[in-house]
Amino acid sequence: MELTQSNFRDWTLERIDEVFGLKQVFQTTLLDELLSYSIKISDYEEQYIKSLQAHFLLGGDDWNEVELENKFISPLIVFSSKPSERYSYFLERDLSVEVDNYILSGRVDGMIASGFRSPKKPYFCLNEYKKGTDPNGDPRGQALISMLVAQKLNDSKFPIYGCYVIGRNWYFMILSGKSYAISNDFSCVNDEVFDIFKILKSLNVQIEKLLS
């Protein structure tokens, strides 16, 4: 059978469910574990996060996607992690794999993947959007399809984590087998910014478990 070439931008949640037989669930232990990680934020961490937040409050709603990524998202993700040669946070990298009768390919805004100089096996995929509706695709669908590609690249051995950011709001995702879940939104303009930081910390803990 001839394979169909398809870009990540072409996919919505509804189409992914129909074509690949995925199902959204609204409660899962894996997502609960990711979201409930408890740590004490140090004074230094609190001040740095508040500094990032202050920059967003000053003009973040008017930033484009590149500015949102470089001024807020990436600094927060990098700050939440520790240096490692086993995995890293990569930006604007391409993913491609055959799933069923499709060649799925596209560029992921951000991913945490094994590898030092280049990504090998992705464990976390992120997409960011300036607005909820975008001519380049559906943020939820584009995040999930990149997670499905990551799952395939890992031979479906692990749950895959994901996130999409729409302006000030962050949504976390998990894909395990044929089921996926999406969190409620977390806003970076109030105290939930510290919840976002804790979840990103939790993400690193979960990835460390996968690599152990």
N, C-alpha and C positions, 0 to 999 in steps of 0.2 A: 504493500500500500504506500502511495506517495505521501511523504511527510509535508505538513503545512508549516511554513515559516510564520512565526508570530512574535510581535514585540510586546514587552510588558505593558506598554501603554494601551494595548488593545483590550485589556481584561478588566472586568468588573467582578464583584463578589458573586453576583447571580450567574454569570457565565462560567466562572470557575467551578461553582457548585454543580452546574449542569454538565459540564464537559468532563470534569475529573472526579465527580462523585464526592466532593468534600461537603462537610456539614458543619455549620456554626453551632457551637454549644455555648451556654451562658453561665456555666460554672464548671471549673476544672481545677483540680488540686495543683496542677503544674503552674497555672497562672496565679492562683492564690499564693503559692509559695514564692513566686517571683515578686509579687506586689507587697507581701507582708514582711519582708526582710527588715529587721530592726537593728539599727546602729545608732550610736551617739555621734552626732556631727560635731567636730571640733570647732573651736572659735575661729581658727584660720579658714577652715572649709566654709563656715557660715559667712565670713566676711567676703570671701571670693565669690560665693554664689550670689550674695546680695549685690556685689559689684556688677556681675553679669546681668542680674535682674534689672539693676538701675539703668544700664545701657538699653535694655529692651524697653523699659517703661518710657524712656526718653524718645524713642522713635521706632521701636520694633514693629509696630503695626503697619508701618510704611516701608519696611525693608522688602527687597526682592528675595528670591530664594537663595541666591548666592550670599547675600548679606546675612540672612537668617542662619544659614549654615556656618559661615565663618565667624560671625560675631557672637553667636550664642550656642548653637547645637554642638558643634565640634569642641569648643572649649569645655563645655560641661561634660561631654562624654570622655574626653581625654583626661580631665581632672578626676573623674570618678574611677579611673583605672590605674593600675600600676604597670611600669615598664616590663615587657616580657618579650623574649625571643620566640615564644611558642605561639602567640597569637597577637593580633594588632587590629587597630581601627583603620580601615582603608576608605578612601573617598573616590567617588566617580569611577568605579571599576565595573567592567562588563562581566556578566554571567550568561552562560548559555548551556542548555542541555536538552536532550530528547526526553519528553514525557509523553507516553502513549503515542499518539500519531502526530505530535507537534514538536517542532524545534522552537523552544522558548528562549528568547534572548532579550537582553536589555541592559541598561546601565543603572546600577544601584547607587543612590546618593551617598549612602554610607553602609559599611558592613564591618562586623567583627568576625575575623576569620583566622584560622591557623595560618602560619607563615610569618616570615620576618620581613623580607623585602617585597613580596607579592603575595596576594591571598591564595590559599589552597582550598581549605574546606570552610565554607561560611557557616556561622552559627547564629548570626543576628543580622537582619537586614532592615535598613531604615530608608524611608522616603519622606521628603519634606515638601510642603506646598505652602504657598503664600495664602491661598484662599481655599475654601471648601470645594468649590467647583473650579476645574482647571481644564483648559483645552487639550492638555497633554495626558488626560486620563483621570481615572478614579483613584484617590489616594489609598483607600482600603484595598481595592482590587490589585493595584500595582504593588503594594507591599506584600500581599498574600501570594501573588504569583511568583515574586522573587523568593519568597520563603519556600514555595513548592519546589523551585529549582534547587535551592539550597538543600532541601530534604533529599532530593534525588542525588545530588552530588555526594551526600553523606550516606547513600544506600539505605536511607530511612532508618538509620540506627539510633538517631537522637531526636528529641523534640527540637524544633527550630523556633527561635525567638524573633520578634519583629516589633517595629514601631513606625507609626506615621505621625508627622507633626503638621498641624494646620495652624500656621501663625503662632498664637500663644498656647495652643492646646496640644497635648501629647496623648497618644493612645498606644497602649502596649498590646502585643499579640503573641499568641503561641500556636504552633501547628504541631500536632502529634498524631501520627497515622493519618486518618481521613478526617479528623476533627480539628477545628480551630476555634479560638476564643479571642475576643477583643475586650479590653478593659474599658471602664468609664474614662472620661477625659480628666487629665491633670493639667491645671493652668500654671504657666510659669510666671504669672504676674502677681500671685499671692503666695501664701505659705506653702501651697502645694508644690512649689519649686523644690522644696526640700524633700518632698515625697519622690519627685522625679529623680533627684540625685540618689536617694536611697535605692530606688528601683534599678538605676544604672549600676550601682554598687552590687546589688543582688545579682544582676546579669553577669557580672564578672565572676561571682561566686559559682553560679550555675555552669558557666563555661569551664571554670577550673575543674569542676566535678566531671565534666565530659572528657576532659583531657587526662584525668587521673587514672 
